[in-house]
Amino acid sequence: MNITDHIIFIKGTDKGRYPYSNSLLVKDETTALIDAGAGEERMRKLATSEKIDLLINSHCHEDHIAYDNLFRSKVCIHKFEAPVLRSVKKLIELYCEEGSLIEEEMTIFIQNFINFDGIEVDLEFEEGYIFDLGDTQLKVIHTPGHSRGHSCFFDEKEKILFSADIDLTSFGPWYGAIDSNIDDFIASIKKIRRLKPEIIVSSHKGVIKEDIDAKLDIYLEKIYERENKILDLLQRERTLEEITKESIIYGDGKIPESLRWMYEPMERIMIEKHLGRLFKRGDIRRVDDRFSIV
Ligand SMILES: [Zn+2]
């Protein structure tokens, strides 16, 4: 689907739902592809039909980099994410602590998912870097929170933002990795709202043209809703395990049985990050391993 003369939306397999993601193709004097996780068939077709000069990665998660190795392009990613792209097994360390119960399953999962051990990174970018593609300039907007080097890309002239995993899905923000940060995520949502984009292309939702401010607000509000649910539960003392079992974030019915091993630890990490935030703010206390409201 063409968004402008130069910018083409590539919908991921299964509407770009995880484990797939949407891509953006910019065909200008320089041709650039943002993210390569739209599914094997779509990515293979693109790799053979187009000469892609730049492969720009929004961040290093498996559903965005899965087919990076199909392209003979200059590979670009934020400097904080580059080490994982160079050595994909580092991704496991972002999802589970060393020696954790799911380390082995996670290792197998990532190896099955990503067909390469690592690839060369040609360009490590930072906040404000501009990809000058001809008529089109894409500005790097560093938006940590989901991951440390998570980046969005903004075409200021056309007011089009590729927002990656600030994805505006009904699930809400995801911060289930060790390098995720809720405060940063909140700041990043506010940061992209201030850019006043007229079109947002997100990794798992697609092209969004209407009510962008309201949709960003609803998305942000999810974080506070989760926090309020946790505070409610902490009317009486509970452990991290007990709160995790309540499945506040993933919800009970939504988790495919085959992936339950992975979702529960991620729920735990996300709850833990909320507890850290609430504790720092003085809203909750901790006695031994039990939390409760102050
Ligand atoms: Zn991600």
Boltz pocket constraint, residues with backbone or C-beta under 6 A from the ligand:
constraints:
  - pocket:
      binder: B
      contacts: [[A, 59], [A, 61], [A, 146], [A, 165]]
      max_distance: 6.0
